Amino acid sequence: MATRDIKGKTLLPVELFDELDPAPRLLMGPGPVDLYPRVLRAMSVPIQGQFDPQFTGYMNQTMALYRHVFRTTNEWTFLIDGSARAGIEACLVSLLAPGERMLVLNFGRFGHLLIEIGNRIGAEVVSIEAPWGTVFEPAAVEAAIAKHKPKVVATCQGDTSTTMLQPLAEIGPICRRHDALLYVDCTASLAGNPFETDAWQIDITSAGLQKCLSGPPGSAPITFNGRAADAINHRKHIEAGIKAPGMVEGNGPIIRSNYFDLAMLMDYWSPKRLNHHTEAASMLYAARECARVVLEEGIEAGVARHVEASAALRAGLEAMGLALYGDARHRMANVTGVYIPKEIKDGERVRGQMLEDFGIEIGTSFGPLVGKIWRIGTMGHVARMANVLRCLASFEAVLRRNGYAAPAGAGIDAAYKAYEAD
Ligand SMILES: Cc1ncc(COP(=O)(O)O)c(C=O)c1O
């Protein structure tokens, strides 16, 4: 089709492409995963302006709902518009001025992301490293904090790249003892594994929707306490165009991002409603509905469903003669790493056939694990028996086509048994 300008001159041909019609998929990678149908529906309701009283009511409700999801009484609980790393970046850039020290507990790809973001901010980044497939002991963390005296200690709870879950209950109190702020990236673990913002003394944390919350990528729920808010407000600077007499600024160094400035975002999400960005209304509807679904099921029940699904999947994979990756004591309840057996020459071909022939997406791997493991997610809406069984049955067939013959039906039988044992 060609379009014309107002004088009738033919312009470049326009290719309109087809209407969107994505093939049905079962998303069993490390995220994103299938959306709760209610979340999809919530995204199709009409938007409103961000200062419409009904919409600010929805904003307040979203804050209230995420306090329960994060298990906190923190006033400052809201959304960052952007994918999960937008939440990470907002927390770190708002806390850390150039030259200030951050200690990263690095046990996978997303620990490296924390280091990368810290370096871009100009922070002085130091890290301790745990071999991939393991996590840190509290004593090692305490020794590093005592040595480096950081302003901020940053870690992932669950790092999807290694499928490991860092225990956190003891890390918060250690940070308090050494007067450091604790930041946790709980993107991949929230709502599928226990997470206790207040009880574990986590000062500031951020997530994303596209893992156990079963929403679309593009919104990052965060929460932070008074300690973190004080550190951030100390750096508060108000845009000249919206500054009014009587507004108080901090005297610390300015936060080096406008979009991710949590000091300004607190004013935007508070009754002051001081203008900042235009809220991503459809994403807020999605985030609000994700929280409603999760809380309606109950956090404990939801975590138990994740534990059950991953236990059944793991039982099935092991019955097929496959070896699981990583320290068994510290696996996340929502993603499983499985070694590619030596009989399989091309792990990517297996993933391709799972997708093309069965419509099931499973995950590849990063860094030192490339070509060594696949990662299979059982999270959010996907973490249920029918999907575990579909995945195992398809996997057995695809592995056989690629030269690895698992005992016929063993995976399915073991998964059934695991479910029946509950
Ligand atoms: C632990 C963790 N942190 C951060 C991210 C980054 O999320 P996003 O791609 O939404 O920015 C991911 C994504 O897989 C993750 O697993």
The ligand as a Gaussian input file, in Angstrom:
#p B3LYP/6-31G(d) Opt

LIG

0 1
 C       17.026000     -11.634000      39.344000
 C       16.713000     -10.751000      38.179000
 N       16.967000      -9.446000      38.267000
 C       16.719000      -8.614000      37.257000
 C       16.205000      -9.064000      36.070000
 C       16.024000      -8.083000      34.953000
 O       14.697000      -7.938000      34.638000
 P       14.189000      -7.123000      33.370000
 O       14.569000      -7.921000      32.194000
 O       12.707000      -7.079000      33.591000
 O       14.786000      -5.777000      33.388000
 C       15.910000     -10.425000      35.928000
 C       15.375000     -10.952000      34.665000
 O       15.423000     -12.132000      34.372000
 C       16.178000     -11.295000      37.013000
 O       15.932000     -12.608000      36.931000

